């Protein structure tokens, strides 16, 4: 039986930490090992404890979450770090991605996005990163290798449902929103996403969309069905 993913939450909002603790404590796939409201408290804990995943806010009361990310990954290189952000500021996101974060989640009023991201980590897939900034997508394109002429012959076959879900991901919908729109359960959405990740050999929403577009499985940004 798979060991629960040990996850710690760092956020300056005590109410959010309390809400997440109540939800995550009842999840078999997750083991909440700590909640912290500051960089200092989290770093002190990291020195003596281990974990599998860390979710941290960017702007904490005593400093920048980037320091925490760098310290965490220096101590625990295999930890999956996900950023909690209240905006899509390109500079911030790029700095965190360069530091080694695996994804980010933009907070919503009901915090559903953060809870969804934690669940995704618990079942072994990267946290959702809706609304990936255009600048980040451009950087990904510039850094990508030139397209392989034989790529089409090796293009994996996605089901109609998987393509539908990818198209909604490309529009920035969360897994919860996708489930509601397609009238399927959240777990079903996550299973389809895991299948897409496996077929495309990717580990994030943004990369899945990019690879699908590059291989002609989705319409490229700004195109129409008649282009």
C-alpha atoms as an extended CHARMM CRD file, in Angstrom:
* protein
*
       227  EXT
         1         1  UNK       CA              0.0000000000        0.0000000000        0.0000000000  PROA      1               0.0000000000
         2         2  UNK       CA              1.3430000000        3.4110000000       -0.9880000000  PROA      2               0.0000000000
         3         3  UNK       CA              2.6140000000        5.5320000000        1.8850000000  PROA      3               0.0000000000
         4         4  UNK       CA              0.6860000000        8.7960000000        2.3520000000  PROA      4               0.0000000000
         5         5  UNK       CA              2.3940000000       11.8670000000        0.9300000000  PROA      5               0.0000000000
         6         6  UNK       CA              3.8010000000       13.9380000000        3.7980000000  PROA      6               0.0000000000
         7         7  UNK       CA              2.8480000000       17.5320000000        3.1090000000  PROA      7               0.0000000000
         8         8  UNK       CA              3.4640000000       20.8250000000        4.9200000000  PROA      8               0.0000000000
         9         9  UNK       CA              1.5900000000       24.0990000000        4.3700000000  PROA      9               0.0000000000
        10        10  UNK       CA              3.1080000000       27.5720000000        4.8390000000  PROA      10              0.0000000000
        11        11  UNK       CA              0.7440000000       30.5450000000        4.6110000000  PROA      11              0.0000000000
        12        12  UNK       CA              0.3070000000       33.7450000000        6.5650000000  PROA      12              0.0000000000
        13        13  UNK       CA             -3.4690000000       33.3110000000        6.6960000000  PROA      13              0.0000000000
        14        14  UNK       CA             -4.3110000000       31.3990000000        9.8870000000  PROA      14              0.0000000000
        15        15  UNK       CA             -7.8580000000       30.7810000000        8.6520000000  PROA      15              0.0000000000
        16        16  UNK       CA             -6.5970000000       29.1420000000        5.4700000000  PROA      16              0.0000000000
        17        17  UNK       CA             -4.1510000000       26.9670000000        7.4100000000  PROA      17              0.0000000000
        18        18  UNK       CA             -6.9590000000       25.8470000000        9.7080000000  PROA      18              0.0000000000
        19        19  UNK       CA             -9.2780000000       25.0570000000        6.7930000000  PROA      19              0.0000000000
        20        20  UNK       CA             -6.6220000000       23.0710000000        4.9620000000  PROA      20              0.0000000000
        21        21  UNK       CA             -5.7120000000       21.1570000000        8.1200000000  PROA      21              0.0000000000
        22        22  UNK       CA             -9.3290000000       20.0860000000        8.6420000000  PROA      22              0.0000000000
        23        23  UNK       CA             -9.6720000000       18.8920000000        5.0440000000  PROA      23              0.0000000000
        24        24  UNK       CA             -6.2900000000       17.1930000000        4.6690000000  PROA      24              0.0000000000
        25        25  UNK       CA             -6.3390000000       15.3550000000        7.9830000000  PROA      25              0.0000000000
        26        26  UNK       CA             -9.0960000000       13.1230000000        6.5960000000  PROA      26              0.0000000000
        27        27  UNK       CA             -7.3340000000       12.2080000000        3.3390000000  PROA      27              0.0000000000
        28        28  UNK       CA             -5.7200000000        8.7590000000        3.1840000000  PROA      28              0.0000000000
        29        29  UNK       CA             -3.3340000000        9.7760000000        0.4070000000  PROA      29              0.0000000000
        30        30  UNK       CA             -1.9970000000       12.7330000000        2.4030000000  PROA      30              0.0000000000
        31        31  UNK       CA             -0.3540000000       13.1280000000        5.7960000000  PROA      31              0.0000000000
        32        32  UNK       CA             -0.3200000000       16.7290000000        6.9770000000  PROA      32              0.0000000000
        33        33  UNK       CA              2.9480000000       17.0030000000        8.9050000000  PROA      33              0.0000000000
        34        34  UNK       CA              2.9600000000       20.7150000000        9.6450000000  PROA      34              0.0000000000
        35        35  UNK       CA              1.3620000000       24.1100000000        9.0810000000  PROA      35              0.0000000000
        36        36  UNK       CA              3.3290000000       27.3220000000        9.5240000000  PROA      36              0.0000000000
        37        37  UNK       CA              2.6860000000       31.0360000000        9.2550000000  PROA      37              0.0000000000
        38        38  UNK       CA              6.2230000000       32.2830000000        8.6470000000  PROA      38              0.0000000000
        39        39  UNK       CA              9.4840000000       31.5430000000        6.8460000000  PROA      39              0.0000000000
        40        40  UNK       CA             11.4190000000       31.2470000000       10.1100000000  PROA      40              0.0000000000
        41        41  UNK       CA              9.0400000000       28.7300000000       11.6760000000  PROA      41              0.0000000000
        42        42  UNK       CA              9.0110000000       26.5690000000        8.5540000000  PROA      42              0.0000000000
        43        43  UNK       CA             12.8040000000       26.5660000000        8.1820000000  PROA      43              0.0000000000
        44        44  UNK       CA             13.2860000000       25.6400000000       11.8530000000  PROA      44              0.0000000000
        45        45  UNK       CA             10.9560000000       22.6740000000       11.3320000000  PROA      45              0.0000000000
        46        46  UNK       CA             12.6430000000       21.5990000000        8.0860000000  PROA      46              0.0000000000
        47        47  UNK       CA             15.9990000000       21.2950000000        9.8340000000  PROA      47              0.0000000000
        48        48  UNK       CA             14.7720000000       18.3660000000       11.9260000000  PROA      48              0.0000000000
        49        49  UNK       CA             11.9770000000       16.8230000000        9.8650000000  PROA      49              0.0000000000
        50        50  UNK       CA             11.4060000000       15.3310000000        6.4250000000  PROA      50              0.0000000000
        51        51  UNK       CA              8.5500000000       15.7110000000        3.9680000000  PROA      51              0.0000000000
        52        52  UNK       CA              7.4780000000       14.8550000000        0.4420000000  PROA      52              0.0000000000
        53        53  UNK       CA              5.6880000000       18.0580000000       -0.5600000000  PROA      53              0.0000000000
        54        54  UNK       CA              5.5680000000       21.6920000000        0.4830000000  PROA      54              0.0000000000
        55        55  UNK       CA              2.9200000000       24.2550000000       -0.4150000000  PROA      55              0.0000000000
        56        56  UNK       CA              3.9640000000       27.8170000000        0.3920000000  PROA      56              0.0000000000
        57        57  UNK       CA              2.6520000000       31.3160000000       -0.1080000000  PROA      57              0.0000000000
        58        58  UNK       CA              4.8900000000       33.7900000000       -1.9500000000  PROA      58              0.0000000000
        59        59  UNK       CA              4.5740000000       36.7190000000        0.4400000000  PROA      59              0.0000000000
        60        60  UNK       CA              4.9450000000       35.7080000000        4.0760000000  PROA      60              0.0000000000
        61        61  UNK       CA              4.8920000000       37.9900000000        7.1400000000  PROA      61              0.0000000000
        62        62  UNK       CA              8.6380000000       37.6770000000        7.7990000000  PROA      62              0.0000000000
        63        63  UNK       CA              9.9840000000       37.4210000000        4.2860000000  PROA      63              0.0000000000
        64        64  UNK       CA              9.8270000000       36.1120000000        0.7300000000  PROA      64              0.0000000000
        65        65  UNK       CA              8.6930000000       32.5450000000        0.1880000000  PROA      65              0.0000000000
        66        66  UNK       CA             11.5180000000       32.1770000000       -2.3490000000  PROA      66              0.0000000000
        67        67  UNK       CA             14.0020000000       31.8940000000        0.5310000000  PROA      67              0.0000000000
        68        68  UNK       CA             11.9140000000       29.0840000000        1.9780000000  PROA      68              0.0000000000
        69        69  UNK       CA             11.7350000000       27.2760000000       -1.3700000000  PROA      69              0.0000000000
        70        70  UNK       CA             15.5040000000       27.4430000000       -1.8380000000  PROA      70              0.0000000000
        71        71  UNK       CA             16.1760000000       26.2980000000        1.7340000000  PROA      71              0.0000000000
        72        72  UNK       CA             13.6730000000       23.4590000000        1.5100000000  PROA      72              0.0000000000
        73        73  UNK       CA             15.0810000000       22.0820000000       -1.7420000000  PROA      73              0.0000000000
        74        74  UNK       CA             18.6480000000       22.3780000000       -0.4390000000  PROA      74              0.0000000000
        75        75  UNK       CA             17.6760000000       20.2500000000        2.5670000000  PROA      75              0.0000000000
        76        76  UNK       CA             15.2030000000       17.9600000000        0.7760000000  PROA      76              0.0000000000
        77        77  UNK       CA             16.0470000000       17.8190000000       -2.9660000000  PROA      77              0.0000000000
        78        78  UNK       CA             13.2370000000       15.3610000000       -3.7670000000  PROA      78              0.0000000000
        79        79  UNK       CA             10.5180000000       17.4710000000       -2.1770000000  PROA      79              0.0000000000
        80        80  UNK       CA              7.7620000000       18.6410000000       -4.5290000000  PROA      80              0.0000000000
        81        81  UNK       CA              7.2610000000       22.3580000000       -3.9350000000  PROA      81              0.0000000000
        82        82  UNK       CA              4.0940000000       24.1520000000       -5.0290000000  PROA      82              0.0000000000
        83        83  UNK       CA              3.5810000000       27.9030000000       -4.6970000000  PROA      83              0.0000000000
        84        84  UNK       CA              0.3540000000       29.4710000000       -3.4500000000  PROA      84              0.0000000000
        85        85  UNK       CA             -0.0930000000       32.8370000000       -5.1590000000  PROA      85              0.0000000000
        86        86  UNK       CA             -2.7390000000       35.5170000000       -5.3350000000  PROA      86              0.0000000000
        87        87  UNK       CA             -1.5880000000       36.7770000000       -8.7360000000  PROA      87              0.0000000000
        88        88  UNK       CA              0.1400000000       35.6510000000      -11.9290000000  PROA      88              0.0000000000
        89        89  UNK       CA              3.0250000000       38.1040000000      -11.7760000000  PROA      89              0.0000000000
        90        90  UNK       CA              5.5140000000       36.8290000000      -14.3300000000  PROA      90              0.0000000000
        91        91  UNK       CA              8.6630000000       37.9140000000      -12.4890000000  PROA      91              0.0000000000
        92        92  UNK       CA              7.6850000000       36.1660000000       -9.2840000000  PROA      92              0.0000000000
        93        93  UNK       CA              6.6260000000       32.9680000000      -11.0030000000  PROA      93              0.0000000000
        94        94  UNK       CA              9.7490000000       32.7220000000      -13.1300000000  PROA      94              0.0000000000
        95        95  UNK       CA             11.9540000000       33.2200000000      -10.0700000000  PROA      95              0.0000000000
        96        96  UNK       CA             10.2070000000       30.3990000000       -8.2530000000  PROA      96              0.0000000000
        97        97  UNK       CA             10.2910000000       28.1010000000      -11.2700000000  PROA      97              0.0000000000
        98        98  UNK       CA             14.0330000000       28.6810000000      -11.6190000000  PROA      98              0.0000000000
        99        99  UNK       CA             14.3850000000       27.8240000000       -7.9280000000  PROA      99              0.0000000000
       100       100  UNK       CA             12.8200000000       24.4280000000       -8.6110000000  PROA      100             0.0000000000
       101       101  UNK       CA              9.0870000000       24.6230000000       -7.8380000000  PROA      101             0.0000000000
       102       102  UNK       CA              6.9410000000       22.0460000000       -9.6440000000  PROA      102             0.0000000000
       103       103  UNK       CA              3.8250000000       24.1640000000       -9.9920000000  PROA      103             0.0000000000
       104       104  UNK       CA              1.7040000000       26.9230000000       -8.5770000000  PROA      104             0.0000000000
       105       105  UNK       CA             -1.9190000000       27.4890000000       -7.7030000000  PROA      105             0.0000000000
       106       106  UNK       CA             -3.8000000000       30.7800000000       -7.7050000000  PROA      106             0.0000000000
       107       107  UNK       CA             -6.0170000000       31.1850000000       -4.6620000000  PROA      107             0.0000000000
       108       108  UNK       CA             -9.7730000000       31.5180000000       -5.0410000000  PROA      108             0.0000000000
       109       109  UNK       CA            -12.2650000000       32.9320000000       -2.5650000000  PROA      109             0.0000000000
       110       110  UNK       CA            -13.2360000000       29.4330000000       -1.3970000000  PROA      110             0.0000000000
       111       111  UNK       CA             -9.6460000000       28.0960000000       -1.4840000000  PROA      111             0.0000000000
       112       112  UNK       CA            -10.8330000000       25.2000000000       -3.6750000000  PROA      112             0.0000000000
       113       113  UNK       CA             -7.8020000000       25.5690000000       -5.9370000000  PROA      113             0.0000000000
       114       114  UNK       CA             -5.3890000000       25.0070000000       -3.0610000000  PROA      114             0.0000000000
       115       115  UNK       CA             -7.2860000000       21.9860000000       -1.8060000000  PROA      115             0.0000000000
       116       116  UNK       CA             -7.3900000000       20.5760000000       -5.3410000000  PROA      116             0.0000000000
       117       117  UNK       CA             -3.6310000000       21.0840000000       -5.7020000000  PROA      117             0.0000000000
       118       118  UNK       CA             -3.0010000000       19.2040000000       -2.4500000000  PROA      118             0.0000000000
       119       119  UNK       CA             -5.1950000000       16.3170000000       -3.6270000000  PROA      119             0.0000000000
       120       120  UNK       CA             -3.2830000000       16.1850000000       -6.9210000000  PROA      120             0.0000000000
       121       121  UNK       CA              0.0190000000       15.8910000000       -5.0720000000  PROA      121             0.0000000000
       122       122  UNK       CA             -1.4710000000       13.1490000000       -2.9040000000  PROA      122             0.0000000000
       123       123  UNK       CA             -2.3680000000       10.9640000000       -5.8860000000  PROA      123             0.0000000000
       124       124  UNK       CA              0.9960000000       11.4780000000       -7.5300000000  PROA      124             0.0000000000
       125       125  UNK       CA              0.4500000000       14.1110000000      -10.2060000000  PROA      125             0.0000000000
       126       126  UNK       CA              1.7760000000       17.6510000000      -10.3500000000  PROA      126             0.0000000000
       127       127  UNK       CA             -0.3540000000       20.3830000000       -8.9020000000  PROA      127             0.0000000000
       128       128  UNK       CA             -2.5210000000       22.3130000000      -11.3340000000  PROA      128             0.0000000000
       129       129  UNK       CA             -1.1940000000       25.6130000000      -12.5880000000  PROA      129             0.0000000000
       130       130  UNK       CA             -4.1490000000       27.4120000000      -14.1710000000  PROA      130             0.0000000000
       131       131  UNK       CA             -3.6950000000       30.6860000000      -16.0030000000  PROA      131             0.0000000000
       132       132  UNK       CA             -0.0610000000       30.1470000000      -16.9620000000  PROA      132             0.0000000000
       133       133  UNK       CA              1.2400000000       33.5780000000      -18.0100000000  PROA      133             0.0000000000
       134       134  UNK       CA              1.7620000000       34.2280000000      -21.6990000000  PROA      134             0.0000000000
       135       135  UNK       CA              5.3710000000       35.2200000000      -21.0280000000  PROA      135             0.0000000000
       136       136  UNK       CA              6.0660000000       31.8730000000      -19.3740000000  PROA      136             0.0000000000
       137       137  UNK       CA              4.5460000000       30.0260000000      -22.3210000000  PROA      137             0.0000000000
       138       138  UNK       CA              6.7540000000       32.0440000000      -24.6800000000  PROA      138             0.0000000000
       139       139  UNK       CA              9.8480000000       31.1560000000      -22.6570000000  PROA      139             0.0000000000
       140       140  UNK       CA              8.8760000000       27.4900000000      -22.8150000000  PROA      140             0.0000000000
       141       141  UNK       CA              8.5510000000       27.7170000000      -26.5990000000  PROA      141             0.0000000000
       142       142  UNK       CA             11.9240000000       29.4360000000      -27.0090000000  PROA      142             0.0000000000
       143       143  UNK       CA             13.6750000000       26.8710000000      -24.8380000000  PROA      143             0.0000000000
       144       144  UNK       CA             12.0160000000       23.8640000000      -26.4750000000  PROA      144             0.0000000000
       145       145  UNK       CA             13.9850000000       21.7970000000      -28.9480000000  PROA      145             0.0000000000
       146       146  UNK       CA             13.1290000000       22.1980000000      -32.6580000000  PROA      146             0.0000000000
       147       147  UNK       CA             10.1670000000       20.0220000000      -33.6470000000  PROA      147             0.0000000000
       148       148  UNK       CA             11.0200000000       16.5430000000      -34.8190000000  PROA      148             0.0000000000
       149       149  UNK       CA              9.9880000000       15.9150000000      -38.4160000000  PROA      149             0.0000000000
       150       150  UNK       CA              8.8300000000       12.4320000000      -37.4440000000  PROA      150             0.0000000000
       151       151  UNK       CA              6.8590000000       13.6580000000      -34.4120000000  PROA      151             0.0000000000
       152       152  UNK       CA              3.5010000000       13.1240000000      -36.0880000000  PROA      152             0.0000000000
       153       153  UNK       CA              4.2710000000        9.4700000000      -36.7110000000  PROA      153             0.0000000000
       154       154  UNK       CA              4.9240000000        9.0460000000      -32.9670000000  PROA      154             0.0000000000
       155       155  UNK       CA              2.0520000000       11.2200000000      -31.7630000000  PROA      155             0.0000000000
       156       156  UNK       CA              0.2000000000        9.4030000000      -28.9800000000  PROA      156             0.0000000000
       157       157  UNK       CA             -3.5070000000        8.7660000000      -29.3760000000  PROA      157             0.0000000000
       158       158  UNK       CA             -5.6450000000       10.7230000000      -26.9260000000  PROA      158             0.0000000000
       159       159  UNK       CA             -9.2750000000        9.8680000000      -26.3550000000  PROA      159             0.0000000000
       160       160  UNK       CA            -11.9990000000       12.4020000000      -27.1490000000  PROA      160             0.0000000000
       161       161  UNK       CA            -12.5430000000       12.9120000000      -23.4160000000  PROA      161             0.0000000000
       162       162  UNK       CA             -8.8320000000       13.5200000000      -22.8150000000  PROA      162             0.0000000000
       163       163  UNK       CA             -8.7910000000       16.1200000000      -25.5940000000  PROA      163             0.0000000000
       164       164  UNK       CA            -11.9070000000       17.7920000000      -24.1620000000  PROA      164             0.0000000000
       165       165  UNK       CA            -10.2050000000       18.0360000000      -20.7670000000  PROA      165             0.0000000000
       166       166  UNK       CA             -6.9690000000       19.3690000000      -22.2930000000  PROA      166             0.0000000000
       167       167  UNK       CA             -8.9050000000       22.0560000000      -24.1440000000  PROA      167             0.0000000000
       168       168  UNK       CA            -10.5300000000       23.1610000000      -20.8830000000  PROA      168             0.0000000000
       169       169  UNK       CA             -7.1450000000       23.1280000000      -19.1260000000  PROA      169             0.0000000000
       170       170  UNK       CA             -5.8010000000       25.3560000000      -21.9050000000  PROA      170             0.0000000000
       171       171  UNK       CA             -8.6390000000       27.7910000000      -21.1380000000  PROA      171             0.0000000000
       172       172  UNK       CA             -7.4860000000       27.9480000000      -17.5110000000  PROA      172             0.0000000000
       173       173  UNK       CA            -10.2170000000       25.8920000000      -15.8230000000  PROA      173             0.0000000000
       174       174  UNK       CA             -9.4490000000       24.0150000000      -12.6040000000  PROA      174             0.0000000000
       175       175  UNK       CA            -10.1270000000       20.2980000000      -12.2470000000  PROA      175             0.0000000000
       176       176  UNK       CA            -13.2080000000       21.0750000000      -10.1660000000  PROA      176             0.0000000000
       177       177  UNK       CA            -14.5380000000       23.4080000000      -12.8750000000  PROA      177             0.0000000000
       178       178  UNK       CA            -13.7670000000       20.8540000000      -15.5960000000  PROA      178             0.0000000000
       179       179  UNK       CA            -15.6510000000       18.1690000000      -13.7020000000  PROA      179             0.0000000000
       180       180  UNK       CA            -18.6700000000       20.4370000000      -13.3470000000  PROA      180             0.0000000000
       181       181  UNK       CA            -18.6480000000       21.4160000000      -17.0230000000  PROA      181             0.0000000000
       182       182  UNK       CA            -18.3070000000       17.8300000000      -18.2570000000  PROA      182             0.0000000000
       183       183  UNK       CA            -20.5710000000       16.3720000000      -15.5420000000  PROA      183             0.0000000000
       184       184  UNK       CA            -17.9080000000       13.9520000000      -14.2950000000  PROA      184             0.0000000000
       185       185  UNK       CA            -16.3420000000       13.4160000000      -10.8680000000  PROA      185             0.0000000000
       186       186  UNK       CA            -13.1370000000       15.1720000000       -9.7970000000  PROA      186             0.0000000000
       187       187  UNK       CA            -11.4240000000       11.7820000000       -9.4830000000  PROA      187             0.0000000000
       188       188  UNK       CA            -12.3740000000       10.9590000000      -13.0700000000  PROA      188             0.0000000000
       189       189  UNK       CA            -10.8580000000       14.2320000000      -14.2790000000  PROA      189             0.0000000000
       190       190  UNK       CA             -7.6450000000       13.4920000000      -12.3690000000  PROA      190             0.0000000000
       191       191  UNK       CA             -7.4440000000        9.9770000000      -13.8510000000  PROA      191             0.0000000000
       192       192  UNK       CA             -7.8000000000       11.3720000000      -17.3710000000  PROA      192             0.0000000000
       193       193  UNK       CA             -5.1080000000       13.9780000000      -16.6480000000  PROA      193             0.0000000000
       194       194  UNK       CA             -2.7350000000       11.2860000000      -15.3600000000  PROA      194             0.0000000000
       195       195  UNK       CA             -3.3420000000        9.3390000000      -18.5830000000  PROA      195             0.0000000000
       196       196  UNK       CA             -2.5680000000       12.4470000000      -20.6690000000  PROA      196             0.0000000000
       197       197  UNK       CA              0.6240000000       13.1050000000      -18.6890000000  PROA      197             0.0000000000
       198       198  UNK       CA              1.7390000000        9.5040000000      -19.2600000000  PROA      198             0.0000000000
       199       199  UNK       CA              0.9980000000        9.5640000000      -22.9980000000  PROA      199             0.0000000000
       200       200  UNK       CA              2.6960000000       12.9260000000      -23.5570000000  PROA      200             0.0000000000
       201       201  UNK       CA              5.5600000000       12.2140000000      -21.1000000000  PROA      201             0.0000000000
       202       202  UNK       CA              4.9820000000       15.4750000000      -19.2120000000  PROA      202             0.0000000000
       203       203  UNK       CA              4.4650000000       16.4470000000      -15.5750000000  PROA      203             0.0000000000
       204       204  UNK       CA              2.5360000000       19.7120000000      -15.6390000000  PROA      204             0.0000000000
       205       205  UNK       CA             -0.6150000000       21.2370000000      -17.1010000000  PROA      205             0.0000000000
       206       206  UNK       CA              1.2550000000       23.8750000000      -19.0750000000  PROA      206             0.0000000000
       207       207  UNK       CA              3.6310000000       21.3740000000      -20.6260000000  PROA      207             0.0000000000
       208       208  UNK       CA              0.7380000000       19.0450000000      -21.4950000000  PROA      208             0.0000000000
       209       209  UNK       CA             -1.0490000000       21.8470000000      -23.3550000000  PROA      209             0.0000000000
       210       210  UNK       CA              2.1590000000       22.9050000000      -25.0900000000  PROA      210             0.0000000000
       211       211  UNK       CA              3.0260000000       19.3540000000      -26.1970000000  PROA      211             0.0000000000
       212       212  UNK       CA             -0.5240000000       18.6860000000      -27.3840000000  PROA      212             0.0000000000
       213       213  UNK       CA             -0.5290000000       21.8920000000      -29.4440000000  PROA      213             0.0000000000
       214       214  UNK       CA              2.9100000000       21.1420000000      -30.8880000000  PROA      214             0.0000000000
       215       215  UNK       CA              1.7720000000       17.6850000000      -31.9730000000  PROA      215             0.0000000000
       216       216  UNK       CA             -1.4260000000       18.9710000000      -33.5240000000  PROA      216             0.0000000000
       217       217  UNK       CA             -3.7340000000       17.4760000000      -30.9150000000  PROA      217             0.0000000000
       218       218  UNK       CA             -5.1080000000       20.8860000000      -29.9110000000  PROA      218             0.0000000000
       219       219  UNK       CA             -5.6470000000       24.1640000000      -31.7120000000  PROA      219             0.0000000000
       220       220  UNK       CA             -2.7730000000       26.5600000000      -31.1700000000  PROA      220             0.0000000000
       221       221  UNK       CA             -3.3540000000       29.8420000000      -29.3640000000  PROA      221             0.0000000000
       222       222  UNK       CA             -5.1400000000       32.3560000000      -31.5270000000  PROA      222             0.0000000000
       223       223  UNK       CA             -6.1340000000       29.8060000000      -34.1910000000  PROA      223             0.0000000000
       224       224  UNK       CA             -9.6010000000       28.7780000000      -35.2800000000  PROA      224             0.0000000000
       225       225  UNK       CA            -10.8980000000       25.4640000000      -36.6300000000  PROA      225             0.0000000000
       226       226  UNK       CA            -10.6430000000       26.8250000000      -40.1990000000  PROA      226             0.0000000000
       227       227  UNK       CA             -7.0740000000       28.1160000000      -39.9310000000  PROA      227             0.0000000000
